[in-house]
Amino acid sequence: MKAKRTKEVTAPAPAPLEITASDRERLIAAYQAGVITAWKRDADRGYRLTIPGRPDDYVEVAKLTKYLEKLEGAA
């Protein structure tokens, strides 16, 4: 007689992180201007920004606007 296998229960996927409308607009504008090539919201560190020719930078959510302004001024 074989033992019954129990069904493994998988943990539910974490809820997606919200990006505010104003942050999304700033990120899209920076992308269209060629300042960044990609971004991703990280739960622990804020935003991960991919900048051409540089390693990825992590920016706190509260500091995103100033950071993007600094990047756009340097470009």
mmJSON file of the N, C-alpha and C atoms, coordinates in Angstrom:
{"data_MODEL":{"atom_site":{
"group_PDB":["ATOM","ATOM","ATOM","ATOM","ATOM","ATOM","ATOM","ATOM","ATOM","ATOM","ATOM","ATOM","ATOM","ATOM","ATOM","ATOM","ATOM","ATOM","ATOM","ATOM","ATOM","ATOM","ATOM","ATOM","ATOM","ATOM","ATOM","ATOM","ATOM","ATOM","ATOM","ATOM","ATOM","ATOM","ATOM","ATOM","ATOM","ATOM","ATOM","ATOM","ATOM","ATOM","ATOM","ATOM","ATOM","ATOM","ATOM","ATOM","ATOM","ATOM","ATOM","ATOM","ATOM","ATOM","ATOM","ATOM","ATOM","ATOM","ATOM","ATOM","ATOM","ATOM","ATOM","ATOM","ATOM","ATOM","ATOM","ATOM","ATOM","ATOM","ATOM","ATOM","ATOM","ATOM","ATOM","ATOM","ATOM","ATOM","ATOM","ATOM","ATOM","ATOM","ATOM","ATOM","ATOM","ATOM","ATOM","ATOM","ATOM","ATOM","ATOM","ATOM","ATOM","ATOM","ATOM","ATOM","ATOM","ATOM","ATOM","ATOM","ATOM","ATOM","ATOM","ATOM","ATOM","ATOM","ATOM","ATOM","ATOM","ATOM","ATOM","ATOM","ATOM","ATOM","ATOM","ATOM","ATOM","ATOM","ATOM","ATOM","ATOM","ATOM","ATOM","ATOM","ATOM","ATOM","ATOM","ATOM","ATOM","ATOM","ATOM","ATOM","ATOM","ATOM","ATOM","ATOM","ATOM","ATOM","ATOM","ATOM","ATOM","ATOM","ATOM","ATOM","ATOM","ATOM","ATOM","ATOM","ATOM","ATOM","ATOM","ATOM","ATOM","ATOM","ATOM","ATOM","ATOM","ATOM","ATOM","ATOM","ATOM","ATOM","ATOM","ATOM","ATOM","ATOM","ATOM","ATOM","ATOM","ATOM","ATOM","ATOM","ATOM","ATOM","ATOM","ATOM","ATOM","ATOM","ATOM","ATOM","ATOM","ATOM","ATOM","ATOM","ATOM","ATOM","ATOM","ATOM","ATOM","ATOM","ATOM","ATOM","ATOM","ATOM","ATOM","ATOM","ATOM","ATOM","ATOM","ATOM","ATOM","ATOM","ATOM","ATOM","ATOM","ATOM","ATOM","ATOM","ATOM","ATOM","ATOM","ATOM","ATOM","ATOM","ATOM","ATOM","ATOM","ATOM","ATOM","ATOM","ATOM","ATOM","ATOM","ATOM","ATOM"],
"id":[1,2,3,4,5,6,7,8,9,10,11,12,13,14,15,16,17,18,19,20,21,22,23,24,25,26,27,28,29,30,31,32,33,34,35,36,37,38,39,40,41,42,43,44,45,46,47,48,49,50,51,52,53,54,55,56,57,58,59,60,61,62,63,64,65,66,67,68,69,70,71,72,73,74,75,76,77,78,79,80,81,82,83,84,85,86,87,88,89,90,91,92,93,94,95,96,97,98,99,100,101,102,103,104,105,106,107,108,109,110,111,112,113,114,115,116,117,118,119,120,121,122,123,124,125,126,127,128,129,130,131,132,133,134,135,136,137,138,139,140,141,142,143,144,145,146,147,148,149,150,151,152,153,154,155,156,157,158,159,160,161,162,163,164,165,166,167,168,169,170,171,172,173,174,175,176,177,178,179,180,181,182,183,184,185,186,187,188,189,190,191,192,193,194,195,196,197,198,199,200,201,202,203,204,205,206,207,208,209,210,211,212,213,214,215,216,217,218,219,220,221,222,223,224,225],
"type_symbol":["N","C","C","N","C","C","N","C","C","N","C","C","N","C","C","N","C","C","N","C","C","N","C","C","N","C","C","N","C","C","N","C","C","N","C","C","N","C","C","N","C","C","N","C","C","N","C","C","N","C","C","N","C","C","N","C","C","N","C","C","N","C","C","N","C","C","N","C","C","N","C","C","N","C","C","N","C","C","N","C","C","N","C","C","N","C","C","N","C","C","N","C","C","N","C","C","N","C","C","N","C","C","N","C","C","N","C","C","N","C","C","N","C","C","N","C","C","N","C","C","N","C","C","N","C","C","N","C","C","N","C","C","N","C","C","N","C","C","N","C","C","N","C","C","N","C","C","N","C","C","N","C","C","N","C","C","N","C","C","N","C","C","N","C","C","N","C","C","N","C","C","N","C","C","N","C","C","N","C","C","N","C","C","N","C","C","N","C","C","N","C","C","N","C","C","N","C","C","N","C","C","N","C","C","N","C","C","N","C","C","N","C","C","N","C","C","N","C","C","N","C","C","N","C","C"],
"label_atom_id":["N","CA","C","N","CA","C","N","CA","C","N","CA","C","N","CA","C","N","CA","C","N","CA","C","N","CA","C","N","CA","C","N","CA","C","N","CA","C","N","CA","C","N","CA","C","N","CA","C","N","CA","C","N","CA","C","N","CA","C","N","CA","C","N","CA","C","N","CA","C","N","CA","C","N","CA","C","N","CA","C","N","CA","C","N","CA","C","N","CA","C","N","CA","C","N","CA","C","N","CA","C","N","CA","C","N","CA","C","N","CA","C","N","CA","C","N","CA","C","N","CA","C","N","CA","C","N","CA","C","N","CA","C","N","CA","C","N","CA","C","N","CA","C","N","CA","C","N","CA","C","N","CA","C","N","CA","C","N","CA","C","N","CA","C","N","CA","C","N","CA","C","N","CA","C","N","CA","C","N","CA","C","N","CA","C","N","CA","C","N","CA","C","N","CA","C","N","CA","C","N","CA","C","N","CA","C","N","CA","C","N","CA","C","N","CA","C","N","CA","C","N","CA","C","N","CA","C","N","CA","C","N","CA","C","N","CA","C","N","CA","C","N","CA","C","N","CA","C","N","CA","C","N","CA","C","N","CA","C","N","CA","C"],
"label_alt_id":[null,null,null,null,null,null,null,null,null,null,null,null,null,null,null,null,null,null,null,null,null,null,null,null,null,null,null,null,null,null,null,null,null,null,null,null,null,null,null,null,null,null,null,null,null,null,null,null,null,null,null,null,null,null,null,null,null,null,null,null,null,null,null,null,null,null,null,null,null,null,null,null,null,null,null,null,null,null,null,null,null,null,null,null,null,null,null,null,null,null,null,null,null,null,null,null,null,null,null,null,null,null,null,null,null,null,null,null,null,null,null,null,null,null,null,null,null,null,null,null,null,null,null,null,null,null,null,null,null,null,null,null,null,null,null,null,null,null,null,null,null,null,null,null,null,null,null,null,null,null,null,null,null,null,null,null,null,null,null,null,null,null,null,null,null,null,null,null,null,null,null,null,null,null,null,null,null,null,null,null,null,null,null,null,null,null,null,null,null,null,null,null,null,null,null,null,null,null,null,null,null,null,null,null,null,null,null,null,null,null,null,null,null,null,null,null,null,null,null,null,null,null,null,null,null],
"label_comp_id":["MET","MET","MET","LYS","LYS","LYS","ALA","ALA","ALA","LYS","LYS","LYS","ARG","ARG","ARG","THR","THR","THR","LYS","LYS","LYS","GLU","GLU","GLU","VAL","VAL","VAL","THR","THR","THR","ALA","ALA","ALA","PRO","PRO","PRO","ALA","ALA","ALA","PRO","PRO","PRO","ALA","ALA","ALA","PRO","PRO","PRO","LEU","LEU","LEU","GLU","GLU","GLU","ILE","ILE","ILE","THR","THR","THR","ALA","ALA","ALA","SER","SER","SER","ASP","ASP","ASP","ARG","ARG","ARG","GLU","GLU","GLU","ARG","ARG","ARG","LEU","LEU","LEU","ILE","ILE","ILE","ALA","ALA","ALA","ALA","ALA","ALA","TYR","TYR","TYR","GLN","GLN","GLN","ALA","ALA","ALA","GLY","GLY","GLY","VAL","VAL","VAL","ILE","ILE","ILE","THR","THR","THR","ALA","ALA","ALA","TRP","TRP","TRP","LYS","LYS","LYS","ARG","ARG","ARG","ASP","ASP","ASP","ALA","ALA","ALA","ASP","ASP","ASP","ARG","ARG","ARG","GLY","GLY","GLY","TYR","TYR","TYR","ARG","ARG","ARG","LEU","LEU","LEU","THR","THR","THR","ILE","ILE","ILE","PRO","PRO","PRO","GLY","GLY","GLY","ARG","ARG","ARG","PRO","PRO","PRO","ASP","ASP","ASP","ASP","ASP","ASP","TYR","TYR","TYR","VAL","VAL","VAL","GLU","GLU","GLU","VAL","VAL","VAL","ALA","ALA","ALA","LYS","LYS","LYS","LEU","LEU","LEU","THR","THR","THR","LYS","LYS","LYS","TYR","TYR","TYR","LEU","LEU","LEU","GLU","GLU","GLU","LYS","LYS","LYS","LEU","LEU","LEU","GLU","GLU","GLU","GLY","GLY","GLY","ALA","ALA","ALA","ALA","ALA","ALA"],
"label_asym_id":["A","A","A","A","A","A","A","A","A","A","A","A","A","A","A","A","A","A","A","A","A","A","A","A","A","A","A","A","A","A","A","A","A","A","A","A","A","A","A","A","A","A","A","A","A","A","A","A","A","A","A","A","A","A","A","A","A","A","A","A","A","A","A","A","A","A","A","A","A","A","A","A","A","A","A","A","A","A","A","A","A","A","A","A","A","A","A","A","A","A","A","A","A","A","A","A","A","A","A","A","A","A","A","A","A","A","A","A","A","A","A","A","A","A","A","A","A","A","A","A","A","A","A","A","A","A","A","A","A","A","A","A","A","A","A","A","A","A","A","A","A","A","A","A","A","A","A","A","A","A","A","A","A","A","A","A","A","A","A","A","A","A","A","A","A","A","A","A","A","A","A","A","A","A","A","A","A","A","A","A","A","A","A","A","A","A","A","A","A","A","A","A","A","A","A","A","A","A","A","A","A","A","A","A","A","A","A","A","A","A","A","A","A","A","A","A","A","A","A","A","A","A","A","A","A"],
"label_entity_id":["1","1","1","1","1","1","1","1","1","1","1","1","1","1","1","1","1","1","1","1","1","1","1","1","1","1","1","1","1","1","1","1","1","1","1","1","1","1","1","1","1","1","1","1","1","1","1","1","1","1","1","1","1","1","1","1","1","1","1","1","1","1","1","1","1","1","1","1","1","1","1","1","1","1","1","1","1","1","1","1","1","1","1","1","1","1","1","1","1","1","1","1","1","1","1","1","1","1","1","1","1","1","1","1","1","1","1","1","1","1","1","1","1","1","1","1","1","1","1","1","1","1","1","1","1","1","1","1","1","1","1","1","1","1","1","1","1","1","1","1","1","1","1","1","1","1","1","1","1","1","1","1","1","1","1","1","1","1","1","1","1","1","1","1","1","1","1","1","1","1","1","1","1","1","1","1","1","1","1","1","1","1","1","1","1","1","1","1","1","1","1","1","1","1","1","1","1","1","1","1","1","1","1","1","1","1","1","1","1","1","1","1","1","1","1","1","1","1","1","1","1","1","1","1","1"],
"label_seq_id":[1,1,1,2,2,2,3,3,3,4,4,4,5,5,5,6,6,6,7,7,7,8,8,8,9,9,9,10,10,10,11,11,11,12,12,12,13,13,13,14,14,14,15,15,15,16,16,16,17,17,17,18,18,18,19,19,19,20,20,20,21,21,21,22,22,22,23,23,23,24,24,24,25,25,25,26,26,26,27,27,27,28,28,28,29,29,29,30,30,30,31,31,31,32,32,32,33,33,33,34,34,34,35,35,35,36,36,36,37,37,37,38,38,38,39,39,39,40,40,40,41,41,41,42,42,42,43,43,43,44,44,44,45,45,45,46,46,46,47,47,47,48,48,48,49,49,49,50,50,50,51,51,51,52,52,52,53,53,53,54,54,54,55,55,55,56,56,56,57,57,57,58,58,58,59,59,59,60,60,60,61,61,61,62,62,62,63,63,63,64,64,64,65,65,65,66,66,66,67,67,67,68,68,68,69,69,69,70,70,70,71,71,71,72,72,72,73,73,73,74,74,74,75,75,75],
"pdbx_PDB_ins_code":[null,null,null,null,null,null,null,null,null,null,null,null,null,null,null,null,null,null,null,null,null,null,null,null,null,null,null,null,null,null,null,null,null,null,null,null,null,null,null,null,null,null,null,null,null,null,null,null,null,null,null,null,null,null,null,null,null,null,null,null,null,null,null,null,null,null,null,null,null,null,null,null,null,null,null,null,null,null,null,null,null,null,null,null,null,null,null,null,null,null,null,null,null,null,null,null,null,null,null,null,null,null,null,null,null,null,null,null,null,null,null,null,null,null,null,null,null,null,null,null,null,null,null,null,null,null,null,null,null,null,null,null,null,null,null,null,null,null,null,null,null,null,null,null,null,null,null,null,null,null,null,null,null,null,null,null,null,null,null,null,null,null,null,null,null,null,null,null,null,null,null,null,null,null,null,null,null,null,null,null,null,null,null,null,null,null,null,null,null,null,null,null,null,null,null,null,null,null,null,null,null,null,null,null,null,null,null,null,null,null,null,null,null,null,null,null,null,null,null,null,null,null,null,null,null],
"Cartn_x":[0.827,0.0,0.886,0.599,1.393,0.8,1.678,1.224,0.697,-0.325,-0.869,0.072,0.227,1.048,0.177,0.717,-0.033,0.3,-0.67,-0.497,0.27,1.316,2.101,1.334,1.329,0.647,1.692,1.481,2.418,1.947,2.904,2.585,2.015,1.048,0.507,1.551,1.453,2.397,2.229,3.342,3.214,2.464,1.794,1.044,2.013,1.642,2.534,2.722,3.918,4.22,3.602,3.076,2.433,3.459,3.344,4.14,3.16,3.422,2.5,2.481,1.402,1.257,2.341,2.683,3.713,5.085,5.403,6.678,6.714,5.6,5.543,5.786,5.176,5.368,6.827,7.454,8.869,9.759,9.494,10.302,10.128,8.912,8.659,9.353,9.291,9.957,11.472,12.048,13.484,13.852,13.004,13.234,13.167,12.165,12.011,13.144,13.709,14.829,16.152,16.147,17.359,18.25,17.753,18.54,18.644,17.553,17.554,17.058,17.435,16.962,15.942,15.862,14.886,14.77,13.646,13.466,12.616,12.782,11.985,11.814,10.641,10.351,10.8,11.659,12.175,11.566,10.999,10.303,11.229,12.463,13.37,14.162,14.544,15.477,14.89,13.677,13.095,13.021,13.671,13.682,15.069,15.121,16.385,16.36,17.291,17.352,18.554,18.325,19.395,19.767,21.032,21.548,22.586,22.515,23.464,24.912,25.738,27.159,27.53,26.573,26.845,26.149,26.625,25.892,24.55,23.642,22.324,22.447,21.601,21.547,20.237,20.284,19.083,18.8,17.568,17.177,15.961,16.018,14.867,13.698,12.498,11.296,11.207,11.502,11.388,12.42,13.515,14.59,14.571,13.561,13.521,13.531,12.713,12.605,13.939,14.585,15.877,16.929,16.915,17.895,17.735,16.498,16.252,16.609,16.316,16.691,18.196,18.943,20.402,20.913,20.315,20.715,20.432,19.257,18.892,19.789,20.207,21.12,22.499,22.933,24.243,24.255,23.083,23.018,23.134],
"Cartn_y":[-1.17,0.0,1.254,2.194,3.409,4.525,5.368,6.526,7.592,8.281,9.356,10.549,11.153,12.353,13.556,14.436,15.653,16.718,17.49,18.543,19.703,20.161,21.275,22.577,23.386,24.667,25.728,26.459,27.525,28.835,29.651,30.949,31.859,32.679,33.596,34.613,35.055,36.05,37.362,38.062,39.339,40.351,41.26,42.28,43.17,43.57,44.425,45.778,46.316,47.604,48.718,49.687,50.809,51.886,52.418,53.566,54.714,55.82,56.948,57.504,58.18,58.746,59.775,60.586,61.608,60.967,59.909,59.208,58.57,57.971,57.337,58.362,59.55,60.603,61.041,61.213,61.621,60.559,59.3,58.213,58.092,58.244,58.18,59.334,60.53,61.689,61.483,60.942,60.68,59.606,58.615,57.566,58.13,58.943,59.524,60.485,61.139,62.049,61.291,60.001,59.199,59.23,59.776,59.855,58.477,57.716,56.35,55.419,54.146,53.178,52.21,52.132,51.248,51.613,51.16,51.324,50.191,49.939,48.915,49.329,49.109,49.45,48.294,48.56,47.558,47.828,46.805,46.992,47.498,47.045,47.402,48.677,48.916,50.012,51.179,51.114,52.22,51.874,52.687,52.447,52.028,51.045,50.674,51.298,52.2,52.904,52.415,52.127,51.743,52.969,53.356,54.556,54.105,54.617,54.174,54.404,53.369,53.467,53.441,53.197,53.164,51.957,51.524,50.445,50.968,50.068,50.45,51.198,52.197,52.969,52.685,52.609,52.486,53.837,54.312,55.628,55.474,56.115,56.096,56.802,56.371,56.923,58.43,58.865,60.276,61.142,60.55,61.306,61.193,60.56,60.317,61.607,62.572,63.813,64.529,64.733,65.432,64.648,63.343,62.512,62.641,62.571,62.693,64.087,65.115,66.473,66.603,65.989,66.023,65.305,64.168,63.424,64.212,64.83,65.588,66.805,67.415,68.557,68.159,66.928,66.452,65.965,65.662,65.108,66.164],
"Cartn_z":[0.0,0.0,0.0,-0.906,-1.026,-0.165,0.348,1.126,0.167,0.595,-0.229,-0.198,-1.347,-1.44,-1.105,-0.321,-0.008,-1.045,-1.348,-2.338,-1.701,-2.402,-1.893,-2.116,-1.108,-1.205,-1.513,-2.588,-2.946,-2.331,-1.981,-1.398,-2.488,-2.143,-3.157,-3.576,-4.802,-5.314,-4.555,-4.308,-3.609,-4.472,-3.814,-4.543,-5.322,-6.53,-7.316,-6.624,-6.766,-6.164,-6.993,-6.311,-6.986,-7.332,-8.516,-8.947,-9.096,-8.417,-8.495,-9.908,-10.246,-11.587,-11.867,-10.872,-11.091,-11.299,-10.545,-10.743,-12.123,-12.52,-13.845,-14.945,-14.826,-15.832,-15.887,-14.731,-14.69,-15.314,-14.99,-15.534,-17.05,-17.527,-18.968,-19.686,-19.111,-19.72,-19.772,-18.712,-18.69,-19.714,-19.867,-20.852,-22.27,-22.538,-23.867,-24.2,-23.187,-23.398,-23.541,-23.278,-23.415,-22.189,-21.09,-19.855,-19.198,-19.202,-18.673,-19.776,-19.665,-20.661,-20.081,-18.74,-18.095,-16.626,-16.027,-14.589,-14.066,-12.77,-12.107,-10.661,-10.119,-8.719,-7.856,-6.905,-5.977,-4.61,-3.99,-2.716,-1.616,-1.597,-0.516,-0.771,-2.028,-2.303,-3.079,-3.519,-4.291,-5.762,-6.6,-8.048,-8.495,-9.385,-10.02,-11.406,-11.663,-12.936,-13.736,-15.007,-15.911,-16.72,-16.606,-17.276,-18.29,-19.529,-20.554,-20.128,-20.27,-19.984,-18.514,-17.629,-16.192,-15.573,-14.413,-13.72,-13.203,-12.936,-12.433,-11.107,-10.938,-9.701,-9.0,-7.684,-6.872,-6.246,-6.402,-5.918,-5.01,-3.846,-2.945,-3.615,-3.306,-3.93,-3.68,-2.462,-2.115,-2.847,-3.313,-3.955,-5.476,-6.043,-7.486,-8.295,-7.94,-8.714,-8.782,-7.654,-7.638,-8.416,-8.299,-8.999,-10.519,-10.991,-12.434,-12.937,-12.137,-12.528,-12.66,-11.739,-11.789,-13.036,-13.364,-14.552,-15.832,-15.892,-17.077,-17.246,-16.151,-16.221,-16.697,-16.374,-16.785,-18.219,-18.774,-20.135,-21.206],
"occupancy":[1.0,1.0,1.0,1.0,1.0,1.0,1.0,1.0,1.0,1.0,1.0,1.0,1.0,1.0,1.0,1.0,1.0,1.0,1.0,1.0,1.0,1.0,1.0,1.0,1.0,1.0,1.0,1.0,1.0,1.0,1.0,1.0,1.0,1.0,1.0,1.0,1.0,1.0,1.0,1.0,1.0,1.0,1.0,1.0,1.0,1.0,1.0,1.0,1.0,1.0,1.0,1.0,1.0,1.0,1.0,1.0,1.0,1.0,1.0,1.0,1.0,1.0,1.0,1.0,1.0,1.0,1.0,1.0,1.0,1.0,1.0,1.0,1.0,1.0,1.0,1.0,1.0,1.0,1.0,1.0,1.0,1.0,1.0,1.0,1.0,1.0,1.0,1.0,1.0,1.0,1.0,1.0,1.0,1.0,1.0,1.0,1.0,1.0,1.0,1.0,1.0,1.0,1.0,1.0,1.0,1.0,1.0,1.0,1.0,1.0,1.0,1.0,1.0,1.0,1.0,1.0,1.0,1.0,1.0,1.0,1.0,1.0,1.0,1.0,1.0,1.0,1.0,1.0,1.0,1.0,1.0,1.0,1.0,1.0,1.0,1.0,1.0,1.0,1.0,1.0,1.0,1.0,1.0,1.0,1.0,1.0,1.0,1.0,1.0,1.0,1.0,1.0,1.0,1.0,1.0,1.0,1.0,1.0,1.0,1.0,1.0,1.0,1.0,1.0,1.0,1.0,1.0,1.0,1.0,1.0,1.0,1.0,1.0,1.0,1.0,1.0,1.0,1.0,1.0,1.0,1.0,1.0,1.0,1.0,1.0,1.0,1.0,1.0,1.0,1.0,1.0,1.0,1.0,1.0,1.0,1.0,1.0,1.0,1.0,1.0,1.0,1.0,1.0,1.0,1.0,1.0,1.0,1.0,1.0,1.0,1.0,1.0,1.0,1.0,1.0,1.0,1.0,1.0,1.0,1.0,1.0,1.0,1.0,1.0,1.0],
"B_iso_or_equiv":[0.0,0.0,0.0,0.0,0.0,0.0,0.0,0.0,0.0,0.0,0.0,0.0,0.0,0.0,0.0,0.0,0.0,0.0,0.0,0.0,0.0,0.0,0.0,0.0,0.0,0.0,0.0,0.0,0.0,0.0,0.0,0.0,0.0,0.0,0.0,0.0,0.0,0.0,0.0,0.0,0.0,0.0,0.0,0.0,0.0,0.0,0.0,0.0,0.0,0.0,0.0,0.0,0.0,0.0,0.0,0.0,0.0,0.0,0.0,0.0,0.0,0.0,0.0,0.0,0.0,0.0,0.0,0.0,0.0,0.0,0.0,0.0,0.0,0.0,0.0,0.0,0.0,0.0,0.0,0.0,0.0,0.0,0.0,0.0,0.0,0.0,0.0,0.0,0.0,0.0,0.0,0.0,0.0,0.0,0.0,0.0,0.0,0.0,0.0,0.0,0.0,0.0,0.0,0.0,0.0,0.0,0.0,0.0,0.0,0.0,0.0,0.0,0.0,0.0,0.0,0.0,0.0,0.0,0.0,0.0,0.0,0.0,0.0,0.0,0.0,0.0,0.0,0.0,0.0,0.0,0.0,0.0,0.0,0.0,0.0,0.0,0.0,0.0,0.0,0.0,0.0,0.0,0.0,0.0,0.0,0.0,0.0,0.0,0.0,0.0,0.0,0.0,0.0,0.0,0.0,0.0,0.0,0.0,0.0,0.0,0.0,0.0,0.0,0.0,0.0,0.0,0.0,0.0,0.0,0.0,0.0,0.0,0.0,0.0,0.0,0.0,0.0,0.0,0.0,0.0,0.0,0.0,0.0,0.0,0.0,0.0,0.0,0.0,0.0,0.0,0.0,0.0,0.0,0.0,0.0,0.0,0.0,0.0,0.0,0.0,0.0,0.0,0.0,0.0,0.0,0.0,0.0,0.0,0.0,0.0,0.0,0.0,0.0,0.0,0.0,0.0,0.0,0.0,0.0,0.0,0.0,0.0,0.0,0.0,0.0],
"pdbx_formal_charge":[null,null,null,null,null,null,null,null,null,null,null,null,null,null,null,null,null,null,null,null,null,null,null,null,null,null,null,null,null,null,null,null,null,null,null,null,null,null,null,null,null,null,null,null,null,null,null,null,null,null,null,null,null,null,null,null,null,null,null,null,null,null,null,null,null,null,null,null,null,null,null,null,null,null,null,null,null,null,null,null,null,null,null,null,null,null,null,null,null,null,null,null,null,null,null,null,null,null,null,null,null,null,null,null,null,null,null,null,null,null,null,null,null,null,null,null,null,null,null,null,null,null,null,null,null,null,null,null,null,null,null,null,null,null,null,null,null,null,null,null,null,null,null,null,null,null,null,null,null,null,null,null,null,null,null,null,null,null,null,null,null,null,null,null,null,null,null,null,null,null,null,null,null,null,null,null,null,null,null,null,null,null,null,null,null,null,null,null,null,null,null,null,null,null,null,null,null,null,null,null,null,null,null,null,null,null,null,null,null,null,null,null,null,null,null,null,null,null,null,null,null,null,null,null,null],
"auth_seq_id":[1,1,1,2,2,2,3,3,3,4,4,4,5,5,5,6,6,6,7,7,7,8,8,8,9,9,9,10,10,10,11,11,11,12,12,12,13,13,13,14,14,14,15,15,15,16,16,16,17,17,17,18,18,18,19,19,19,20,20,20,21,21,21,22,22,22,23,23,23,24,24,24,25,25,25,26,26,26,27,27,27,28,28,28,29,29,29,30,30,30,31,31,31,32,32,32,33,33,33,34,34,34,35,35,35,36,36,36,37,37,37,38,38,38,39,39,39,40,40,40,41,41,41,42,42,42,43,43,43,44,44,44,45,45,45,46,46,46,47,47,47,48,48,48,49,49,49,50,50,50,51,51,51,52,52,52,53,53,53,54,54,54,55,55,55,56,56,56,57,57,57,58,58,58,59,59,59,60,60,60,61,61,61,62,62,62,63,63,63,64,64,64,65,65,65,66,66,66,67,67,67,68,68,68,69,69,69,70,70,70,71,71,71,72,72,72,73,73,73,74,74,74,75,75,75],
"auth_comp_id":["MET","MET","MET","LYS","LYS","LYS","ALA","ALA","ALA","LYS","LYS","LYS","ARG","ARG","ARG","THR","THR","THR","LYS","LYS","LYS","GLU","GLU","GLU","VAL","VAL","VAL","THR","THR","THR","ALA","ALA","ALA","PRO","PRO","PRO","ALA","ALA","ALA","PRO","PRO","PRO","ALA","ALA","ALA","PRO","PRO","PRO","LEU","LEU","LEU","GLU","GLU","GLU","ILE","ILE","ILE","THR","THR","THR","ALA","ALA","ALA","SER","SER","SER","ASP","ASP","ASP","ARG","ARG","ARG","GLU","GLU","GLU","ARG","ARG","ARG","LEU","LEU","LEU","ILE","ILE","ILE","ALA","ALA","ALA","ALA","ALA","ALA","TYR","TYR","TYR","GLN","GLN","GLN","ALA","ALA","ALA","GLY","GLY","GLY","VAL","VAL","VAL","ILE","ILE","ILE","THR","THR","THR","ALA","ALA","ALA","TRP","TRP","TRP","LYS","LYS","LYS","ARG","ARG","ARG","ASP","ASP","ASP","ALA","ALA","ALA","ASP","ASP","ASP","ARG","ARG","ARG","GLY","GLY","GLY","TYR","TYR","TYR","ARG","ARG","ARG","LEU","LEU","LEU","THR","THR","THR","ILE","ILE","ILE","PRO","PRO","PRO","GLY","GLY","GLY","ARG","ARG","ARG","PRO","PRO","PRO","ASP","ASP","ASP","ASP","ASP","ASP","TYR","TYR","TYR","VAL","VAL","VAL","GLU","GLU","GLU","VAL","VAL","VAL","ALA","ALA","ALA","LYS","LYS","LYS","LEU","LEU","LEU","THR","THR","THR","LYS","LYS","LYS","TYR","TYR","TYR","LEU","LEU","LEU","GLU","GLU","GLU","LYS","LYS","LYS","LEU","LEU","LEU","GLU","GLU","GLU","GLY","GLY","GLY","ALA","ALA","ALA","ALA","ALA","ALA"],
"auth_asym_id":["A","A","A","A","A","A","A","A","A","A","A","A","A","A","A","A","A","A","A","A","A","A","A","A","A","A","A","A","A","A","A","A","A","A","A","A","A","A","A","A","A","A","A","A","A","A","A","A","A","A","A","A","A","A","A","A","A","A","A","A","A","A","A","A","A","A","A","A","A","A","A","A","A","A","A","A","A","A","A","A","A","A","A","A","A","A","A","A","A","A","A","A","A","A","A","A","A","A","A","A","A","A","A","A","A","A","A","A","A","A","A","A","A","A","A","A","A","A","A","A","A","A","A","A","A","A","A","A","A","A","A","A","A","A","A","A","A","A","A","A","A","A","A","A","A","A","A","A","A","A","A","A","A","A","A","A","A","A","A","A","A","A","A","A","A","A","A","A","A","A","A","A","A","A","A","A","A","A","A","A","A","A","A","A","A","A","A","A","A","A","A","A","A","A","A","A","A","A","A","A","A","A","A","A","A","A","A","A","A","A","A","A","A","A","A","A","A","A","A","A","A","A","A","A","A"],
"auth_atom_id":["N","CA","C","N","CA","C","N","CA","C","N","CA","C","N","CA","C","N","CA","C","N","CA","C","N","CA","C","N","CA","C","N","CA","C","N","CA","C","N","CA","C","N","CA","C","N","CA","C","N","CA","C","N","CA","C","N","CA","C","N","CA","C","N","CA","C","N","CA","C","N","CA","C","N","CA","C","N","CA","C","N","CA","C","N","CA","C","N","CA","C","N","CA","C","N","CA","C","N","CA","C","N","CA","C","N","CA","C","N","CA","C","N","CA","C","N","CA","C","N","CA","C","N","CA","C","N","CA","C","N","CA","C","N","CA","C","N","CA","C","N","CA","C","N","CA","C","N","CA","C","N","CA","C","N","CA","C","N","CA","C","N","CA","C","N","CA","C","N","CA","C","N","CA","C","N","CA","C","N","CA","C","N","CA","C","N","CA","C","N","CA","C","N","CA","C","N","CA","C","N","CA","C","N","CA","C","N","CA","C","N","CA","C","N","CA","C","N","CA","C","N","CA","C","N","CA","C","N","CA","C","N","CA","C","N","CA","C","N","CA","C","N","CA","C","N","CA","C","N","CA","C","N","CA","C","N","CA","C","N","CA","C"],
"pdbx_PDB_model_num":[1,1,1,1,1,1,1,1,1,1,1,1,1,1,1,1,1,1,1,1,1,1,1,1,1,1,1,1,1,1,1,1,1,1,1,1,1,1,1,1,1,1,1,1,1,1,1,1,1,1,1,1,1,1,1,1,1,1,1,1,1,1,1,1,1,1,1,1,1,1,1,1,1,1,1,1,1,1,1,1,1,1,1,1,1,1,1,1,1,1,1,1,1,1,1,1,1,1,1,1,1,1,1,1,1,1,1,1,1,1,1,1,1,1,1,1,1,1,1,1,1,1,1,1,1,1,1,1,1,1,1,1,1,1,1,1,1,1,1,1,1,1,1,1,1,1,1,1,1,1,1,1,1,1,1,1,1,1,1,1,1,1,1,1,1,1,1,1,1,1,1,1,1,1,1,1,1,1,1,1,1,1,1,1,1,1,1,1,1,1,1,1,1,1,1,1,1,1,1,1,1,1,1,1,1,1,1,1,1,1,1,1,1,1,1,1,1,1,1,1,1,1,1,1,1]
}}}
